[in-house]
Amino acid sequence: MSQNHPLSSLLRQSQNISGLEPAKATDSIVQSIYHTAQKIARETVQMPGSRIQNLDRRLDNIFLSRIWGYPVMLILLTMILWITIIGANYPSSWLASGLFWLEERLTQGLQFLDAAAWVHGFFIEGVYRSVAWVISVMLPPMAIFFPLFTLLEDAGYLPRVAFNLDYFFKKAGAHGKQALTMCMGFGCNAAAIVSCRIIDSPRERLIAALTNNFTPCNGRFPTLIAMATLFIGGSSLVLGTQLMATLTVAGFILLGIILTFVLSYFLSRTLLKGEPSSFILELPPYRSPRIGQVIIRSVMDRTLFVLARAIIVAAPAGAITWILANTYIDGTSLLSSFAAFLHPFASHMGLDGFILMAFILGLPANEIVLPILIMAYVSGGSMMELESLGDLRQLFVVEHGWTWLTGICFMLFTVCHWPCGTTLYTLQKEQKNAYWTFMAFLLPTCTGILLCVSVNYLVQFMHLL
């Protein structure tokens, strides 16, 4: 066999890996086979459309580069978030104005029917206003974010993200395919738990399932965007402040990804010890996104589906919260008593009792945490009409004393707290083990509490210096 023959090169490379670790030896063999196959194909077959293939290679030289690949990922994510924040501001305000205009008509209708005061309170101040807030705050960001994210998926970029993150997951003792399930978590953590089936190893599949909640799902994005805009970007569309809000949200998403690596490493060295297995990821060719299909799919399958689920959960949650806020024992509402009981612990986290209570009552779905908190804050009478972020600032900052530290701790706990009820139920169905379901609840919760307490006391200590 000639020394220049491709198979001779493959043989020489395979003979030089005897001293490597098993995982590195496997990677070396796979790379040798791939490069040899490419060389044989170039020498023996003239493929049509070589110009397109050359373009794919040039793009991959950027997107998969160890130097440029990661900055490009962060820049694309930041651009998507920036467009979402800028684009969602005005539609959200218009929606709120229209929905609260409709509320006035409904109130007039109940007055015409001479309905009892509790009927107006239960259905309008409880159910309707909770649903109106969910629609006005969640719909515009989702209607912008999901199509943009789906465009990257349809163009063939998301598999490149998995390729770039494979190295870090191997270092964390997890499977490279966890990058794909993590990306799925940006849509829905429950769907991501099901997608963990693509990981063959039961140990690595469980690591992916237990850490997926650190990826902020679509139910948490509107809350993160609203808080970042409120405390970092302000309510105006000034370029500098909106860019800071965008970078803040991107930073919290990056924090969730880093925590995924850290907790995966922790699990792979403690409860779920083992060596990471290798896999071969086939990268699809780049293609022009089918914009029409992308918009229809993202709006119908993601935006409206998530919004419908949020409304279904928000309506009864709003009703229950109103009942708790208007049921008094010894002159104190049940809602206030519950919040007062939680306040001493919540204060260590940089929060208050009402905030922690909203997270607890929001267990059915992450989308309803903010509406429950608003209802709890204004439970001492008629609920205010929150038509803009300016009203939200008035409620949080002026009336309840929120600071930027409260906003940061709120966002930290939004990223790191227990999974929603749907995710926990899905994990139990997939694993059929109550112990691991409880661990999926405990792991992010303890992480979130530890982070909030640490940040709160660190800031207080710095102020004392």
C-alpha positions in Angstrom: 0.0 0.0 0.0 1.4 3.4 -0.9 2.6 5.6 2.0 0.4 8.4 0.6 -2.7 6.3 0.4 -5.5 7.7 2.7 -5.9 4.3 4.5 -2.2 4.3 5.3 -2.6 7.7 7.0 -5.6 6.4 8.9 -3.5 3.3 10.0 -0.7 5.5 11.2 -3.0 7.8 13.2 -4.7 4.8 14.9 -1.4 3.3 15.8 -0.4 6.5 17.7 -3.4 6.6 20.1 -2.3 3.6 22.3 -1.3 6.0 25.1 -4.5 8.1 25.0 -7.5 7.9 27.4 -10.4 5.8 26.0 -12.6 8.9 25.3 -9.8 10.7 23.5 -8.8 7.6 21.6 -12.4 7.2 20.4 -12.6 10.8 19.3 -9.2 10.4 17.5 -10.4 7.3 15.6 -13.7 9.0 14.6 -11.9 12.1 13.4 -9.5 10.0 11.4 -12.3 8.1 9.8 -14.2 11.3 9.0 -11.2 13.1 7.5 -10.1 10.0 5.5 -13.7 9.7 4.1 -13.7 13.3 3.1 -10.3 13.0 1.4 -11.4 9.9 -0.6 -14.6 11.6 -1.6 -12.8 14.7 -2.9 -10.4 12.6 -4.9 -12.9 10.2 -6.4 -16.3 12.0 -6.6 -17.2 15.3 -8.1 -20.3 16.4 -6.1 -22.7 18.9 -7.6 -23.3 22.1 -5.7 -19.7 22.3 -4.5 -20.1 26.1 -4.2 -22.8 25.5 -1.5 -20.6 23.0 0.3 -17.7 25.4 0.3 -20.0 28.1 1.8 -21.0 25.6 4.5 -17.3 24.9 5.3 -16.5 28.6 5.5 -19.5 29.2 7.8 -18.4 26.3 10.0 -14.9 27.7 10.1 -16.5 30.6 12.0 -19.4 29.0 13.9 -17.4 26.0 15.1 -14.1 27.8 15.7 -12.6 27.6 19.2 -11.9 31.3 18.9 -15.0 32.7 17.3 -17.7 30.0 17.9 -18.5 31.0 21.5 -18.6 34.8 21.0 -20.9 34.2 18.0 -23.2 32.2 20.2 -23.4 34.9 22.8 -23.8 37.7 20.2 -26.7 35.9 18.5 -28.4 35.2 21.8 -28.0 38.8 22.9 -29.3 40.1 19.5 -32.4 37.9 19.9 -33.0 39.2 23.4 -32.4 42.8 22.4 -34.9 42.6 19.6 -37.4 40.9 21.9 -37.1 43.6 24.6 -37.2 46.5 22.2 -40.0 45.0 20.1 -42.2 43.9 23.0 -42.4 47.3 24.9 -45.1 49.0 22.8 -47.3 46.0 22.0 -47.4 45.1 25.7 -48.6 48.6 26.6 -51.2 48.5 23.8 -52.5 45.1 24.9 -52.7 46.2 28.5 -54.7 49.3 27.6 -57.1 47.3 25.4 -57.7 44.6 28.0 -58.3 47.0 30.8 -60.6 49.0 28.6 -62.5 45.8 28.2 -62.5 45.4 32.0 -64.3 48.7 32.4 -67.0 47.5 30.0 -67.3 44.2 32.0 -67.5 46.2 35.3 -70.3 48.3 33.8 -72.1 45.2 32.7 -72.0 43.7 36.2 -73.2 47.0 37.7 -76.1 47.0 35.2 -77.0 43.5 36.4 -76.7 44.7 40.0 -74.2 41.9 40.7 -72.9 41.4 44.3 -69.5 43.0 45.2 -67.9 39.6 45.7 -68.9 38.6 42.1 -67.0 41.6 40.7 -64.1 41.0 43.0 -63.8 37.3 42.2 -64.3 37.4 38.5 -62.8 40.8 37.6 -60.2 41.6 40.2 -59.2 37.9 40.6 -59.7 35.9 37.4 -59.8 38.6 34.7 -56.9 40.8 35.8 -54.7 37.8 36.4 -55.4 36.6 32.8 -55.1 40.1 31.4 -51.6 40.6 32.9 -50.5 37.2 31.6 -51.6 38.1 28.1 -50.2 41.6 28.0 -46.8 40.7 29.5 -46.2 37.3 28.0 -47.7 37.5 24.5 -45.5 40.2 22.9 -42.1 38.7 24.1 -43.1 35.2 23.1 -44.4 36.3 19.7 -41.0 37.8 18.9 -38.6 35.5 20.7 -39.9 32.1 19.5 -39.9 33.0 15.7 -36.3 34.3 16.0 -35.2 31.3 18.0 -36.9 29.0 15.5 -35.2 30.7 12.6 -31.8 29.7 14.0 -33.1 26.2 14.4 -34.5 26.0 10.9 -31.3 27.5 9.4 -29.3 24.6 10.9 -27.4 26.6 13.6 -28.6 24.9 16.8 -26.7 21.6 16.0 -23.6 23.8 15.8 -24.4 25.0 19.3 -24.5 21.4 20.5 -21.1 20.7 18.8 -19.5 23.7 20.5 -20.9 22.7 24.0 -20.0 19.0 23.6 -16.4 19.6 25.0 -17.8 21.3 28.2 -20.3 18.5 28.8 -17.6 15.9 28.5 -15.5 17.8 31.0 -18.5 17.8 33.3 -18.8 14.0 33.0 -22.1 14.3 31.1 -23.1 13.3 27.5 -22.6 15.7 24.6 -26.3 15.2 23.6 -27.2 17.1 26.8 -26.5 20.2 24.8 -29.5 19.4 22.6 -31.8 18.7 25.5 -30.6 22.0 27.1 -31.5 23.9 24.0 -34.9 22.2 24.1 -35.3 23.5 27.6 -35.5 27.1 26.3 -38.9 26.2 24.9 -40.2 24.0 27.7 -38.4 22.1 30.5 -41.1 19.4 30.5 -40.5 18.7 26.8 -36.8 18.7 27.4 -37.2 16.0 30.0 -38.9 13.8 27.4 -36.2 14.7 24.8 -33.5 13.2 27.2 -34.5 9.8 25.7 -32.0 10.5 22.9 -29.2 9.9 25.5 -28.6 6.1 25.6 -26.8 6.0 29.0 -29.3 5.9 31.9 -26.7 7.7 34.1 -26.1 10.5 31.7 -29.8 10.7 30.8 -30.6 11.3 34.5 -27.9 14.0 34.8 -29.5 15.8 31.8 -33.0 15.5 33.4 -31.9 16.7 36.8 -30.1 19.8 35.6 -32.4 20.9 32.8 -34.3 23.2 35.0 -31.4 25.6 35.1 -32.2 26.5 31.5 -34.8 29.3 31.7 -38.0 28.1 29.9 -40.4 30.3 28.0 -42.5 30.7 31.1 -39.6 32.5 32.8 -38.4 34.7 30.0 -41.2 37.3 30.3 -40.5 37.7 34.0 -36.7 38.0 33.4 -37.3 40.6 30.6 -39.8 42.6 32.7 -37.5 42.7 35.7 -34.4 43.6 33.7 -36.3 46.3 31.9 -37.7 47.6 35.1 -34.5 47.7 37.2 -31.8 47.9 34.6 -33.3 49.4 31.4 -36.0 51.7 32.8 -39.3 52.1 31.0 -38.0 54.2 28.1 -36.6 52.9 24.9 -33.2 54.6 25.3 -30.6 52.5 23.4 -28.1 52.4 26.2 -30.5 51.3 28.9 -32.3 48.8 26.8 -29.0 47.3 25.8 -28.0 47.0 29.5 -31.4 45.2 30.1 -30.6 42.8 27.2 -27.1 42.1 28.5 -28.6 41.4 32.0 -31.1 38.8 30.7 -28.3 37.2 28.6 -26.1 37.2 31.7 -28.7 35.3 33.7 -29.2 32.8 30.8 -25.4 32.3 30.7 -25.5 31.8 34.5 -28.1 29.1 34.1 -25.9 27.4 31.5 -22.8 27.6 33.7 -24.8 26.1 36.6 -25.8 23.3 34.3 -22.1 22.4 33.8 -21.3 22.8 37.5 -24.2 20.7 38.8 -23.6 18.1 36.0 -20.0 17.8 37.2 -21.1 17.6 40.8 -23.6 14.8 40.1 -21.1 12.9 37.9 -18.6 12.9 40.8 -21.1 12.1 43.6 -24.5 10.6 43.2 -24.1 9.5 39.5 -20.4 8.6 39.1 -19.2 7.3 35.8 -17.3 8.0 32.6 -18.9 10.1 29.9 -19.7 8.2 26.7 -18.9 9.4 23.2 -21.3 10.1 20.3 -21.2 11.2 16.7 -23.1 14.4 15.8 -24.1 14.8 12.2 -24.3 18.4 11.3 -27.0 19.2 8.8 -26.3 21.6 5.9 -27.1 25.3 6.3 -30.3 26.3 4.5 -32.4 29.4 4.0 -35.1 29.5 6.8 -38.6 28.9 5.6 -39.9 32.1 7.1 -43.6 31.4 6.5 -43.5 28.0 8.1 -41.3 29.2 10.9 -43.7 32.0 11.9 -46.7 29.6 11.7 -44.9 26.8 13.6 -43.5 29.1 16.3 -46.8 31.0 16.8 -49.1 28.0 16.7 -47.0 25.3 18.3 -45.1 27.4 20.9 -46.5 30.9 21.5 -50.2 30.1 21.5 -49.7 26.8 23.2 -47.7 28.3 26.1 -50.0 31.3 26.3 -53.1 29.0 26.5 -51.5 26.9 29.2 -50.6 30.1 31.1 -54.2 31.3 30.9 -55.6 28.0 32.0 -53.4 28.0 35.0 -53.5 31.7 35.7 -57.3 31.9 35.9 -57.8 29.5 38.9 -54.6 30.8 40.5 -56.0 34.3 40.3 -59.3 33.1 41.8 -57.5 31.3 44.7 -55.2 34.3 45.4 -58.2 36.6 45.5 -60.0 34.3 48.0 -56.9 34.1 50.2 -56.5 37.9 50.0 -60.2 38.5 51.0 -60.6 35.8 53.7 -59.8 37.4 57.0 -59.1 35.8 60.4 -58.8 38.2 63.3 -58.6 41.1 60.9 -55.7 39.7 58.9 -56.1 38.1 55.5 -54.8 34.5 54.9 -52.6 35.8 52.2 -50.9 38.4 54.5 -50.6 35.8 57.3 -48.9 33.4 54.9 -46.5 36.1 53.6 -45.7 37.2 57.2 -44.8 33.6 58.1 -42.4 33.4 55.2 -40.9 36.8 55.5 -38.1 36.1 58.0 -36.6 33.4 55.8 -37.2 35.3 52.6 -35.5 38.4 54.0 -32.2 36.4 54.2 -32.6 35.8 50.4 -33.0 39.5 49.7 -36.7 39.0 49.0 -39.9 39.4 51.1 -42.6 37.0 52.2 -45.0 38.0 49.4 -42.3 37.2 46.7 -41.5 33.8 48.2 -45.2 33.0 48.5 -45.8 33.9 44.9 -43.1 31.4 43.8 -44.8 28.7 46.0 -48.3 29.4 44.7 -46.8 29.5 41.2 -45.7 25.9 41.3 -48.3 24.8 38.7 -46.6 27.1 36.1 -43.8 29.6 36.1 -45.9 32.0 34.0 -48.1 32.9 36.9 -45.5 33.9 39.5 -45.6 37.6 38.6 -49.4 37.9 38.3 -49.8 36.2 41.7 -47.2 38.6 43.3 -49.0 41.6 41.8 -52.4 40.4 43.2 -50.8 39.7 46.6 -49.3 43.2 46.8 -52.6 45.0 46.0 -54.9 42.6 48.0 -55.7 45.3 50.5 -58.6 46.7 48.3 -59.3 47.1 44.7 -56.5 45.8 42.5 -54.7 48.5 40.5 -54.7 48.4 36.7 -51.1 47.8 35.6 -51.0 49.2 32.1 -47.3 49.7 31.8 -43.9 49.1 33.4 -44.3 52.5 35.0 -47.2 51.2 37.0 -45.2 48.1 37.9 -42.3 50.3 39.1 -44.8 52.3 41.2 -46.1 49.1 42.8 -42.8 47.4 43.5 -40.3 50.2 44.1 -42.4 53.1 45.6 -45.1 51.2 47.5 -43.2 48.0 48.6 -39.6 49.3 48.8 -37.9 47.1 46.1 -34.3 48.0 45.4 -32.0 46.8 42.6 -30.8 44.1 44.9 -34.4 42.8 45.3 -34.7 42.7 41.5 -31.4 40.8 41.1 -32.3 38.3 43.8 -35.8 37.9 42.3 -34.2 37.2 38.9 -31.7 34.8 40.5 -34.5 32.8 42.1 -36.5 32.9 38.8 -33.6 31.1 37.1 -32.9 28.8 40.1 -35.9 27.4 41.9 -38.0 24.3 41.7 -39.4 23.0 38.4 -43.0 23.7 37.5 -45.6 21.0 38.3 -45.7 19.8 34.7 -41.9 19.3 34.6 -41.9 17.4 37.9 -44.8 15.2 36.7 -43.0 14.5 33.4 -39.8 13.5 35.2 -41.7 11.1 37.5 -43.3 9.5 34.4 -39.9 9.2 32.7 -37.9 8.0 35.6 -40.6 6.2 37.6 -38.6 7.0 40.8 -39.9 9.4 43.5 -36.3 9.9 44.9 -35.0 11.4 41.6 -38.1 13.5 41.2 -37.5 14.9 44.7 -33.8 15.5 43.8 -35.0 17.4 40.7 -37.0 19.6 43.1 -34.3 19.9 45.7 -31.2 20.6 43.5 -32.3 23.9 41.9 -34.1 25.0 45.0 -31.1 24.7 47.3 -28.9 26.3 44.6 -31.2 29.3 44.2 -31.5 29.8 48.0 -27.7 29.6 48.4 -27.1 32.1 45.6 -29.7 34.6 46.8 -28.4 34.4 50.4 -24.8 34.8 49.2 -25.5 37.8 47.0 -27.7 39.5 49.6 -25.2 39.3 52.4 -22.2 40.0 50.1 -23.9 43.3 49.0 -24.8 44.2 52.6 -21.2 43.5 53.6 -19.8 45.7 50.9 -22.1 48.5 51.9 -20.7 48.3 55.5 -17.1 48.7 54.2 
